[in-house]
Amino acid sequence: MAVLKQMLVALVLSVLALGVAANRTIGVTYDSRSLIVNGKRELMFSGSIHYPRSTSDMWPDILEKAKRGGLNVIQTYVFWNIHEPIEGQYNFEGNYDLVKFIKIIGEKKMFVTLRVGPFIQAEWNHGGLPYWLREKPNIIFRSYNAPFKNYMKKFVTMIIDMMKENKLFASQGGPIVLAQIENEYNHVQLAYDELGVQYVQWAANLAISYNIGVPWVMCKQKDAPDPVINTCNGRHCGDTFTGPNKPYKPALWTENWTAQYRVFGDPPSQRATEDIAYSVARFFSKNGSLVNYYMYHGGTNFGRTSAVFTTTRYYDEAPLDEFGLQREPKWGHLRDVHKALNLCKKPLLWGTPRTQVMGQGLEARIYEKPGTNICAAFLANNDTKFAQTVNFGGRDYLLPPRSISVLPDCTTVVYNTQTIVAQHNARNFVPSKVATNFQWKMYSEPIPTVEQIPVNNKIPLELYTLLKDTTDYGWYTTSIELDIEDVSKRPDILPVIRIASLGHAMLVYVNGEYIGGAHGSHEEKNFVFQKSVPFKAGLNHIALLGTLVGLPDSGAYMEHRFAGPRSITILGLNTGTLDVSKNGWGHQVGLNGERNKIFTEEGSQKFDWSDIKEQKSALTWYKTYFDAPEGNDPVAIRMNKMGKGQVWVNGQSIGRYWMSYLSPLRQPTQADYHIPRSFIKPKQNLLLILEEEPFTPEKVEIVLVNRDTICSYITQYHPPNVKSWERKNKQFRAVVDDVKSGAHLRCPDQKKIAAIEFASFGEPAGVCGNYEHGKCNSAAETQKVVEQYCLGKDSCSIPLDAFSNFKSECDGKTIAIQAKCSV
């Protein structure tokens, strides 16, 4: 009986233990080392991909490329103002189908970080807050303010309930493993004083109250209340992050900026791939366990969704460019660092860390589990100029400047952040052979007077309040009566109209004639327009078209930002300066073409179109038709010789363009604008352009986008491809018989290598698309070898020793290859 009793007790304890274990495997918890998903510690490589910045038909391909790039988490914001543009009216359809987007991620066996906000910034119009919120009585955004808290809670609750109903949290078996409340609040918290402190606590308590079974985070929030995790945003969180605010929280990096978003007037934004890889390896070597790339795919700000002065193209320099194409070597080099770090997964998650200083700027960070073969090391050379050799574990290792070598077994270098083994590529814009021969027609937007837009206010109304985020355009009209003695009798001296505006841009008309325009900038929205005007004796009509380029997306007290004309004066009259600011003004929201939906097929039929006139005029609509471009490559429209305006294809807006606002390099910030294939029909696609300035579209062209130029640049110091190793059954081992360094090329989209455009072994230099032979090279022999390995194949690998007999007198042993892919 005693034995039977012991057996029964043991059985009960086993069942209880199984139950406890089962409970542990549902949902997400954390400790000081990492997030724990379904009972397992995880290393997480995440990328920001925003569902409304691409089309739903693009999502599967973009997400698949992200997964192949080594990501296991996708991060997205929730965009309140697209989901509730009008209070109480919701839209979760098409490209705004948040649930569908998350489910696709789950189907690809990846996790999700859901940044609920609801303030998101994100260079998105109004920081994601709907405009109608601004007009609520006594509201103060992002403060311990009763109206704001009420509306915030209502929206967040709706989103959380939606996720729960669709069983999308990890605690329900879904992919969401993290959620975020608020966004970078530390930037503005001091402006709200004690109300800011109370708001942070309230927001954290609100989040926790939902009991979603996964942790909440607050990014860049040093005082994030327990159990909310404070996280880092920036470029080098391995060095700048002061760490979690409690010892039992993990180190998480929610935004590693892959470049910099751009505003109109900016030059191109760059961030070296090597710098990103270094930052990632450093963060994980210093106890980090999650990095998120902001952005991994930026995409397109369709329509009027971009924030103030922000370009239509968003984070094009990300690993996946605006069109969803792999930007190499950024995509491949980061894929390789993920692979290298995953080879170190057991030591990183279960080993004991220690640091060994090996000299000035030299250090080894080691993770090992005593008594086992679990060991990984990160050898860092933090000198920014010079390579250095270190002795570690009895072996010598050459470390390039400012680099980290990853040793998953504390012996073998599988990856170095500075030496790129992944291929490179160059992007090509190729004019379509089909979408050509445009037959342009034009319609001039009528310029109103007080007869069409009667006076309805003493002074010009504030522009945000006037437009209510329904359009970029608002008319202001007035008229003045001048006596013959008021105007100058000298033709060389004319009166000057001066308009001081709070932003963003303006067109000025006097007596129906275009006088000129002016605009502010992202840094300084205010501007002053002034120009001489041939005012006449008698009645003079003044019409101002105030223009917005997005609403603000950041800073304290966003509800108190203003735009539009604030002072209008006429100088140089014989009777002195005339202030017409309080002359009485008429107002109209939007343009005639907009109100009649001229950009749709049905709407365009309401207008009389004519051929383009030789005399160019501002504020003109242009229309034409085009057939679908050939092939399957992404499509863009190149706005050659245009000024500023908007573009629609078959009634769908592809965003704002601004070619006349040049960067310091004397080039437009953005010249090519994405037209998603899903917007295009096989035939007769309606293309509508609203041009605000005196430009005509004869040079506009439809182009196809590819990255069919692929390259490799490998030196004698490059390690072999990280795919040469694996960790299996607790053993680190090579998966190929002969581990060698070499060049690796792969064509996109199942295309094949059609030509070798450049090949040189020795001392070549340059970048993909622009290589040059060095003083010492073996071009002819190299070309022959590369063609034997690669021509006609979708991919090829060429070991460096295939060139070992070439030009042995060369100091450099470098191979540079450029190939062309084709269907």
Backbone hydrogen bonds, N-H to C=O, Kabsch-Sander energy under -0.5 kcal/mol:
donor,donor_aa,acceptor,acceptor_aa,energy
5,K,1,M,-2.8
6,Q,2,A,-2.2
7,M,3,V,-2.2
8,L,4,L,-2.4
9,V,5,K,-2.5
10,A,6,Q,-2.4
11,L,7,M,-2.3
12,V,8,L,-2.6
13,L,9,V,-2.7
14,S,10,A,-2.1
15,V,11,L,-2.4
16,L,12,V,-2.7
17,A,13,L,-2.5
18,L,14,S,-2.6
19,G,15,V,-2.4
20,V,16,L,-2.6
21,A,17,A,-2.8
22,A,18,L,-2.7
23,N,19,G,-2.4
24,R,20,V,-2.1
25,T,21,A,-1.1
25,T,22,A,-0.5
26,I,23,N,-1.3
27,G,25,T,-0.6
27,G,170,A,-0.8
28,V,213,G,-2.1
29,T,36,I,-2.3
31,D,34,S,-2.0
36,I,29,T,-3.2
37,V,35,L,-0.6
37,V,40,K,-2.7
38,N,27,G,-3.0
38,N,36,I,-0.6
40,K,37,V,-1.8
42,E,35,L,-1.5
44,M,289,S,-2.7
46,S,44,M,-0.6
46,S,291,V,-3.2
47,G,73,V,-1.5
48,S,293,Y,-3.0
49,I,47,G,-0.5
49,I,75,Q,-2.1
50,H,297,H,-0.6
51,Y,49,I,-0.6
53,R,50,H,-1.8
54,S,51,Y,-1.1
58,M,55,T,-1.8
59,W,55,T,-1.0
62,I,58,M,-2.3
63,L,59,W,-2.9
64,E,60,P,-2.2
65,K,61,D,-2.3
66,A,62,I,-2.0
67,K,63,L,-2.2
68,R,64,E,-2.5
69,G,65,K,-1.4
70,G,67,K,-1.9
71,L,66,A,-2.1
72,N,45,F,-2.5
73,V,45,F,-1.5
74,I,111,F,-2.3
75,Q,47,G,-2.6
76,T,113,T,-2.2
78,V,115,R,-1.7
80,W,78,V,-1.0
81,N,128,G,-1.6
82,I,79,F,-1.0
83,H,79,F,-1.4
84,E,80,W,-2.3
86,I,89,Q,-0.8
89,Q,86,I,-2.9
90,Y,88,G,-0.6
91,N,83,H,-2.1
96,Y,93,E,-2.7
97,D,94,G,-1.6
98,L,96,Y,-1.8
101,F,97,D,-2.1
102,I,98,L,-2.3
103,K,99,V,-2.4
104,I,100,K,-2.3
105,I,101,F,-1.7
106,G,102,I,-2.4
107,E,103,K,-2.5
108,K,104,I,-1.3
108,K,105,I,-0.5
109,K,106,G,-2.0
110,M,105,I,-1.8
111,F,72,N,-3.1
112,V,175,P,-2.3
113,T,74,I,-2.4
114,L,112,V,-0.6
114,L,178,L,-2.5
115,R,76,T,-3.1
115,R,113,T,-0.7
116,V,114,L,-1.2
116,V,180,Q,-1.4
117,G,180,Q,-1.1
120,I,127,G,-2.9
121,Q,127,G,-0.9
122,A,120,I,-1.1
124,W,121,Q,-2.5
125,N,305,T,-3.2
126,H,551,L,-0.6
127,G,124,W,-2.7
128,G,125,N,-1.9
129,L,126,H,-2.0
133,L,130,P,-1.2
134,R,130,P,-0.5
134,R,131,Y,-1.7
135,E,131,Y,-0.6
135,E,132,W,-0.8
136,K,133,L,-1.5
139,I,136,K,-1.6
143,S,140,I,-0.8
144,Y,195,L,-0.5
145,N,143,S,-2.9
149,K,145,N,-2.9
150,N,146,A,-2.3
151,Y,147,P,-2.1
152,M,148,F,-2.8
153,K,149,K,-2.7
154,K,150,N,-1.9
155,F,151,Y,-2.1
156,V,152,M,-2.8
157,T,153,K,-2.6
158,M,154,K,-1.8
159,I,155,F,-2.3
160,I,156,V,-2.8
161,D,157,T,-2.7
162,M,158,M,-2.1
163,M,159,I,-2.4
164,K,160,I,-2.5
165,E,161,D,-2.9
166,N,162,M,-1.5
167,K,164,K,-1.7
168,L,163,M,-2.4
170,A,176,I,-2.7
172,Q,169,F,-2.3
173,G,170,A,-1.6
174,G,169,F,-2.8
176,I,168,L,-2.8
177,V,112,V,-2.5
177,V,175,P,-0.6
178,L,112,V,-1.4
179,A,215,P,-1.7
180,Q,114,L,-2.5
181,I,217,V,-1.7
182,E,117,G,-3.0
184,E,219,C,-0.7
186,N,220,K,-0.7
187,H,184,E,-1.3
188,V,185,Y,-1.8
189,Q,185,Y,-1.7
191,A,188,V,-1.3
192,Y,188,V,-0.6
192,Y,189,Q,-1.6
193,D,190,L,-1.1
195,L,192,Y,-1.5
196,G,193,D,-1.1
197,V,193,D,-1.3
198,Q,194,E,-2.5
199,Y,195,L,-1.7
200,V,196,G,-2.2
201,Q,197,V,-1.9
202,W,198,Q,-2.6
203,A,199,Y,-3.1
204,A,200,V,-2.3
205,N,201,Q,-2.5
206,L,202,W,-2.6
207,A,203,A,-2.3
208,I,204,A,-2.5
209,S,205,N,-1.9
210,Y,206,L,-0.5
210,Y,207,A,-1.4
211,N,208,I,-1.6
217,V,179,A,-2.3
218,M,229,I,-2.5
220,K,231,T,-2.9
221,Q,218,M,-0.9
224,A,221,Q,-1.8
228,V,225,P,-1.9
229,I,216,W,-2.5
231,T,218,M,-1.8
232,C,252,L,-2.1
234,G,255,E,-2.9
239,D,236,H,-2.1
240,T,236,H,-2.3
241,F,237,C,-1.3
249,K,246,K,-1.8
251,A,287,N,-0.6
252,L,250,P,-0.7
253,W,290,L,-2.0
254,T,232,C,-1.6
254,T,252,L,-0.6
255,E,232,C,-1.2
256,N,292,N,-2.7
257,W,234,G,-0.8
257,W,255,E,-0.7
258,T,294,Y,-1.5
264,F,309,F,-2.8
266,D,263,V,-2.2
276,I,272,A,-1.7
277,A,273,T,-2.5
278,Y,274,E,-2.3
279,S,275,D,-2.3
280,V,276,I,-2.1
281,A,277,A,-2.6
282,R,278,Y,-2.6
283,F,279,S,-2.0
284,F,280,V,-2.3
285,S,281,A,-2.0
286,K,282,R,-0.9
286,K,283,F,-0.7
287,N,284,F,-1.1
288,G,283,F,-2.3
289,S,251,A,-1.9
290,L,251,A,-0.8
291,V,44,M,-1.9
292,N,253,W,-1.5
293,Y,46,S,-2.4
294,Y,256,N,-2.1
294,Y,292,N,-0.5
295,M,293,Y,-0.6
296,Y,48,S,-2.0
297,H,48,S,-1.8
298,G,315,Y,-0.8
298,G,320,L,-0.7
300,T,53,R,-2.7
301,N,312,T,-3.6
302,F,300,T,-1.4
303,G,653,S,-0.5
305,T,302,F,-1.7
307,A,123,E,-2.1
308,V,551,L,-1.7
309,F,549,V,-2.9
310,T,307,A,-2.3
311,T,262,R,-2.1
314,Y,299,G,-2.4
318,A,315,Y,-1.6
320,L,296,Y,-2.5
321,D,319,P,-0.5
321,D,325,L,-2.9
324,G,321,D,-2.3
327,R,319,P,-3.5
328,E,326,Q,-0.8
331,W,327,R,-3.0
333,H,329,P,-3.4
334,L,330,K,-1.7
335,R,331,W,-2.0
336,D,332,G,-2.1
337,V,333,H,-1.6
338,H,334,L,-2.1
339,K,335,R,-2.0
340,A,336,D,-2.5
341,L,337,V,-2.5
342,N,338,H,-2.3
343,L,339,K,-1.6
344,C,340,A,-0.6
344,C,341,L,-0.8
345,K,342,N,-1.5
348,L,344,C,-2.8
349,L,345,K,-2.6
350,W,346,K,-2.5
351,G,346,K,-0.5
351,G,347,P,-2.3
352,T,368,E,-3.2
354,R,366,I,-2.1
356,Q,364,A,-3.2
357,V,355,T,-0.5
358,M,362,L,-1.9
359,G,362,L,-0.9
362,L,359,G,-1.9
363,E,380,A,-1.9
364,A,356,Q,-2.8
365,R,378,F,-2.2
366,I,354,R,-2.9
366,I,364,A,-0.6
367,Y,376,A,-2.9
368,E,352,T,-1.6
369,K,374,I,-2.3
372,T,369,K,-1.7
375,C,373,N,-0.8
376,A,367,Y,-2.5
377,A,407,L,-2.5
378,F,365,R,-2.2
379,L,377,A,-0.5
379,L,405,S,-2.3
380,A,363,E,-3.1
380,A,378,F,-0.6
381,N,403,S,-2.8
382,N,361,G,-3.3
382,N,380,A,-0.6
388,Q,399,L,-2.4
390,V,397,Y,-2.7
392,F,390,V,-0.6
392,F,395,R,-3.0
395,R,392,F,-1.5
397,Y,390,V,-2.9
399,L,388,Q,-3.3
399,L,397,Y,-0.6
402,R,383,D,-2.7
403,S,381,N,-1.5
403,S,400,P,-0.6
405,S,379,L,-2.7
406,V,415,Y,-2.8
407,L,377,A,-2.8
407,L,405,S,-0.5
410,C,407,L,-1.6
414,V,406,V,-2.4
414,V,412,T,-0.7
415,Y,406,V,-0.8
417,T,404,I,-2.1
420,I,418,Q,-0.8
421,V,419,T,-0.7
424,H,711,C,-2.6
425,N,328,E,-1.3
426,A,709,T,-2.0
428,N,706,N,-3.1
430,V,428,N,-0.6
430,V,704,L,-3.1
432,S,702,I,-2.5
436,T,434,V,-2.3
440,W,438,F,-0.7
441,K,623,K,-2.1
442,M,610,S,-3.1
443,Y,621,W,-2.4
445,E,443,Y,-0.5
445,E,619,L,-1.8
452,Q,449,T,-0.7
453,I,449,T,-2.8
456,N,585,W,-2.6
457,N,585,W,-1.4
463,L,563,A,-2.4
466,L,462,E,-2.0
467,L,463,L,-2.6
468,K,464,Y,-2.6
470,T,467,L,-1.5
474,G,546,G,-2.1
475,W,588,Q,-2.6
476,Y,544,L,-2.3
477,T,586,G,-2.0
478,T,542,I,-2.1
480,I,540,N,-2.4
482,L,480,I,-0.6
482,L,538,G,-2.8
486,D,483,D,-1.8
487,V,483,D,-1.0
493,I,490,R,-1.5
494,L,492,D,-0.5
496,V,571,L,-2.7
497,I,531,K,-2.5
498,R,496,V,-0.5
498,R,569,T,-3.1
499,I,529,F,-3.3
500,A,567,S,-2.6
501,S,499,I,-0.6
501,S,527,F,-3.0
502,L,564,G,-2.8
505,A,547,T,-2.0
506,M,518,A,-2.2
507,L,545,L,-1.7
508,V,516,G,-2.6
509,Y,543,A,-2.6
510,V,513,E,-2.1
511,N,541,H,-3.0
513,E,510,V,-1.8
515,I,508,V,-3.1
516,G,508,V,-1.1
518,A,506,M,-1.7
520,G,504,H,-3.0
521,S,524,E,-2.4
527,F,501,S,-2.0
529,F,499,I,-2.9
531,K,497,I,-1.6
533,V,495,P,-3.0
535,F,533,V,-2.0
538,G,482,L,-3.2
540,N,480,I,-2.7
542,I,478,T,-2.8
543,A,509,Y,-2.6
544,L,476,Y,-2.9
545,L,507,L,-2.7
546,G,474,G,-2.7
546,G,544,L,-0.8
547,T,505,A,-2.7
548,L,472,D,-2.2
549,V,550,G,-0.6
560,H,557,Y,-1.9
561,R,558,M,-1.3
564,G,503,G,-3.0
566,R,500,A,-2.8
567,S,500,A,-1.5
569,T,498,R,-2.7
570,I,578,L,-2.9
571,L,496,V,-3.3
571,L,569,T,-0.5
573,L,576,G,-0.6
574,N,486,D,-3.3
576,G,573,L,-2.2
578,L,570,I,-2.9
579,D,577,T,-0.5
580,V,568,I,-2.2
580,V,578,L,-0.7
581,S,568,I,-0.7
583,N,580,V,-1.7
584,G,458,K,-2.1
585,W,457,N,-3.9
586,G,477,T,-3.0
587,H,454,P,-0.5
588,Q,475,W,-1.6
590,G,473,Y,-2.7
590,G,588,Q,-0.6
595,R,591,L,-2.4
596,N,592,N,-1.5
597,K,594,E,-2.0
598,I,593,G,-2.6
600,T,597,K,-2.1
604,S,600,T,-2.6
605,Q,601,E,-0.9
605,Q,602,E,-0.6
606,K,603,G,-1.7
607,F,604,S,-1.3
609,W,607,F,-0.7
610,S,442,M,-2.3
616,K,614,E,-0.8
620,T,691,E,-2.6
621,W,443,Y,-3.3
622,Y,689,I,-2.7
623,K,441,K,-2.3
624,T,687,L,-1.8
626,F,685,N,-1.5
628,A,682,P,-1.9
635,V,675,I,-0.6
636,A,703,V,-2.4
637,I,673,Y,-2.4
638,R,701,E,-3.3
639,M,637,I,-0.6
639,M,671,A,-2.2
640,N,638,R,-1.5
642,M,639,M,-1.4
645,G,657,Y,-2.3
646,Q,690,L,-1.5
647,V,655,G,-1.6
648,W,688,L,-2.7
649,V,652,Q,-2.6
650,N,686,L,-3.0
651,G,599,F,-0.8
652,Q,649,V,-1.9
653,S,651,G,-0.5
654,I,647,V,-2.4
655,G,647,V,-0.7
657,Y,645,G,-2.6
659,M,643,G,-2.6
660,S,643,G,-1.6
662,L,660,S,-1.1
663,S,667,Q,-3.3
666,R,663,S,-2.5
669,T,661,Y,-0.8
673,Y,637,I,-2.2
675,I,635,V,-2.5
679,F,676,P,-1.9
680,I,677,R,-1.5
685,N,626,F,-2.8
686,L,684,Q,-0.5
687,L,624,T,-2.8
687,L,685,N,-0.5
688,L,648,W,-2.6
688,L,686,L,-0.5
689,I,622,Y,-2.8
690,L,646,Q,-2.5
691,E,620,T,-2.9
691,E,689,I,-0.7
692,E,644,K,-3.3
692,E,690,L,-0.6
693,E,644,K,-0.6
695,F,693,E,-2.4
700,V,697,P,-1.6
701,E,638,R,-1.8
702,I,435,A,-0.7
703,V,636,A,-2.9
704,L,430,V,-3.3
705,V,634,P,-2.5
706,N,428,N,-2.1
709,T,426,A,-0.9
710,I,708,D,-0.8
710,I,819,A,-2.1
711,C,424,H,-2.8
712,S,817,I,-1.9
714,I,815,I,-2.3
716,Q,813,K,-0.6
718,H,715,T,-1.4
721,N,740,K,-0.6
724,S,721,N,-2.3
725,W,722,V,-1.5
726,E,733,R,-2.7
728,K,726,E,-0.5
728,K,731,Q,-2.9
731,Q,728,K,-1.9
733,R,726,E,-2.8
733,R,731,Q,-0.5
735,V,724,S,-3.1
736,V,724,S,-0.7
739,V,737,D,-0.5
740,K,738,D,-0.6
743,A,798,I,-2.6
745,L,796,C,-2.7
747,C,794,D,-3.3
750,Q,747,C,-0.5
751,K,748,P,-2.0
752,K,822,S,-2.9
753,I,793,K,-2.8
754,A,752,K,-0.7
754,A,820,K,-2.9
755,A,820,K,-1.4
757,E,755,A,-0.7
757,E,818,Q,-1.9
758,F,818,Q,-1.8
760,S,816,A,-2.0
762,G,814,T,-2.6
763,E,776,C,-1.9
765,A,772,E,-2.3
767,V,770,N,-0.8
770,N,767,V,-3.1
772,E,765,A,-2.9
777,N,775,K,-0.5
778,S,761,F,-1.1
782,T,778,S,-2.3
783,Q,779,A,-2.8
784,K,780,A,-1.8
785,V,781,E,-2.1
786,V,782,T,-2.7
787,E,783,Q,-2.4
788,Q,784,K,-1.9
789,Y,785,V,-1.8
790,C,786,V,-2.3
791,L,787,E,-1.5
792,G,753,I,-3.0
793,K,790,C,-2.1
796,C,745,L,-2.4
798,I,743,A,-2.9
800,L,741,S,-2.8
802,A,799,P,-2.0
803,F,800,L,-1.7
804,S,801,D,-1.4
806,F,803,F,-2.0
810,C,807,K,-2.4
814,T,762,G,-1.4
815,I,714,I,-3.0
816,A,760,S,-2.4
817,I,712,S,-2.4
818,Q,758,F,-2.8
819,A,710,I,-3.5
820,K,755,A,-2.8
821,C,708,D,-2.6
822,S,752,K,-2.3
